[in-house]
Amino acid sequence: MDVDAALAPAFGLSDELSPLVSEWHAHNRHQILYASAGLLHLTVGTSDWVLPPHRAAFLVAGTQHRVRCDQQVSLRTIYLAPSIVAAPPWDCRVFTVSPLAKELLLYAMRWNHQSDPRDPLLQSYFSTLGQLAAEWSEHGALPFRLPVPQSEALRRATRIIVDRLDEALSVTDLAKAVALSERTLRRRFVTELGLTPHAYVHAQRMLAALDRLTDPSLSITEVALSVGFETPSSFSHAFTAFVGESPRDYRQKLRYDHKS
């Protein structure tokens, strides 16, 4: 379906996604991306955003982006013509999905691309929802973001980190693998990503844990070991500091949202 050719100025679209990596693309409409179950990865410009349930992204019309999911994702997307909501002065923002926001986003699925564009309720509902989402995006916290490396050497280094999260990978090992000195590698991380290698590894471990906790077949201990922690307690402490809730509480919320 060509969402930009739809007659309805605003509508919702429900997708059940299998693991995928999309092409870079943009739409003539604003988008609100909300994964009601699963974990969605969103790349915009030089930033990677991770969207678990309880987080949604507002993308302004014309913003180039791509999405990725490593497991099944229940994606709920809202498309808004600029005539419905004026473009905010940014390209992408991520906001926390409150219980009210969740119900409003899900209720928007009652309209689809074939809905009557003259429907006054459609116009008023999506105008209000779009303005609220823009406001939430302005004032909400923006967690779960990693910058994208620009140089090929650092892209190789970050790929190695992602592939070997369960290992105690030292900066020395990483520098040798990408044929750089330790000093140069550290400088590249700070210059391109604004993070030390250690901070980047830790963030990637936390983001991988967010994804793996959505798999009910994995215990919390198995998730902890798979992302490089020696004990569940050390993992729980690090995860709580990063996310704001324990792995157990996070997983329980995922299960509740999936049922609701």
N, C-alpha and C positions, 0 to 999 in steps of 0.2 A: 504494500500500500504506500502511495506517495502522500505522506502526511501534509506536505505543503500544498497539495492540490485539493485537499478536503474543503467542502463548502462550509462546513461548520467552523466558525472562527475560533472555537476552543472545544476541546474534548479530551476524554481519557482513553488510554490504551493499555490493556492487560496483556502481558507476555510471560510465558513460562520458558525461561532460557536454559538451554543446556550449555555446558562449557564452551566458550567462544571468545574470540578477539575480533572486534569489529574493525572496519576500515576507518580512517579519519573522515569525518563528515561534518556537515553543519545543516541547520534548518532555518527556514525563514520565520519560524515561530520560536518564542521562548519555550523552554522545557522545564518541567519539574520532574526529576528522576527520584523514584522512591522504591527501594527494594523491600517489600513487605516481608520477605523471607529470603535468606541467603545473603551473600556478600557481593557487592558490585564494586569494581574498580573503574575509576573515571580518570582519564588523562585530559587535561586542558593546558595547552601551552607547555610550560616547563614545570608543571605540578601534577603529581599523582594524588588523587583523592580516593579514600576507601570509604564506602558507604554501607555500613551494616544497618540492620533495622534500627530505628531511632535516629537516623540521619538521612537527610535528603539534599539534593543539589538543585539550585536554580541556575539554569543556563540561559543567557541572553541570546536572542535570535542572532544568527550569523556566527556564533562561536564554534570554531573548529574543535572537535573532540573525538575521542574514541572510548569504548567501554570494553571491559574484560570481566569474565566470571570464570572461576576455576571449578565451581560446582553449580548445581541447579540454583537458579535465582527466580523468584517471583517478582517481576518488575512491573510497577505501575507508573506510567508516564502520563503527564498532563501537558498538552500542547496549547499554547496561548498566542493568538495573533497579536502583534504590536498594537492593533487597534483596540484590543481589549485591555491591555496593560502597557503603559509606557515603559520603555527600556530603562532599567536602572543604570547607573554610571559605572558598571563593572561587567566583567564577562561571566564569572562563575562565583557563586558563594554556596557554602554548605551550612545547613542549619539543623538544629535539634528538632526532632519530630515529637511534639507533645501529644498527649492523648487526644486533645482537640484537633490538632493538625492532622493526626493519623485518620480520624474519622472524616474530616473534610476531604482529604486526598482520596480516600477510598470511595467516598460517596460520589466523587467526580466521575467515577467509572460508569455511572448510569447514562452518560452521554457518550456517543461515539462519533466517528468521522462522518456518519450519514445523518446526524441529528439536524433538525430544522434550524438553519442559521438565524431565523427570525424569532426563535423561541426566547421570550423575554426573561424567563427564569435562567436559561443558559447564559445569557448575556450578564445578568446581574450576579449569578453565582460565581462564574469564572473571573469576573472583574474583581469581586471581593476576595476570592481565593488568591488571585495573582498579587493583589496589593498586600495581603497578609503575608504571603510567602516572601515577597520582597522585603517587608519589614522584619520578618523572622531572620532573613539572610543578613540584614544590616546589623542586627543586635545579637544574633546567636553566636555561640562559640564555633570555632572552625578547627576541630581536631582531625586526626587521622590523615595527615597530608605529608607527602614526601616530594621533594624537588627531583626533577629528572636530570641526570648527568648530561653534559653537552659534548665532552670529548669521548672518542672511541675507547681510550684506555680506561677511563672511569666507568664507561658503560660495561666493559668487560669485567671490571672489578666488582661492580654491583651485581652483575649476573652470577658471578662466582659466589658472592655472599648469599644470594637467594637460593642457589642450588645446594649450598652447604650450611644451612642454618643450624643443623644439629651438631656441627663440629665446632671445636674451639679454634677457630681460624684466627691466626695472629696477623698483625700488620706486616710482619716480615714475610710470611707465606703469601699474603695477598700481593705484596709488592713484587715478589719474584714471579708470581704467576702472570703479571701484566707487564713485566720488564721495566719497572720503574724503581727508583730508590725509595726507601721508606719516607724520607723527607719530602720528596716530590709528591708521593701518593697522599701523604697527610695534607700537603698544601692544596692539592687538587680537590680533595674532599671539602675542605673549608671554603675554597674559592668558588667552586661550582655548586656545592650543595648547602653550604653554610653549616655543616655538621662535621664533627670528627669521625673517623672510621668507626670508633667504638659506638658513638651515638647513632650512627646510621645502622649498624648491625643490630643494635637494640631495638630501634624503631621497626626494622624489617621483621624481627622476631615477633614483636607485638602484633604487627599487621597480619603476619602469617597465622598467629594464634587466633586472631579474630575470625579468620576464614575457617580454620580447622575446628574451632568450637561449634561451628554450624553443622558438623558431621556427627550425628548421634552415635555412630558406631565407634567413635574414639572416646576413650576416657580422658578426664582432665590430666591425669598422669601421663598418658600417651601423648597428648598435645604438648605438655611441658617438655618431655624428652625430645620430641620431634623438632622443637624450636631452640634446642640448645641449653635447656635448664637441667641441672642435676637432680633437683628435688621439686615436688609439687609446691612446697611452701615458698621456695624462692621465686618460682614462677608466679604464684598467686600474689605475692607482694609486689613484684614488678608489674604485673598486669593491672592490679588495682591502682597503682600509682599512675599508670599510663592512661587507662580508660575511665577510671573513676568508680569502678565497681569490680567485685571479685569475679573470677572466671565462672564460678558456680551461679552467681546472681545473673551474670550476662547470659549464660546458657538458658537459665530458667525464663528470662524475658523472651529469648528467641522462641522457645517452645510455646509460650503463651501467645505471642503474636502470630505464630504459624497456625494455631488453633482458632484464633479469633477472626 
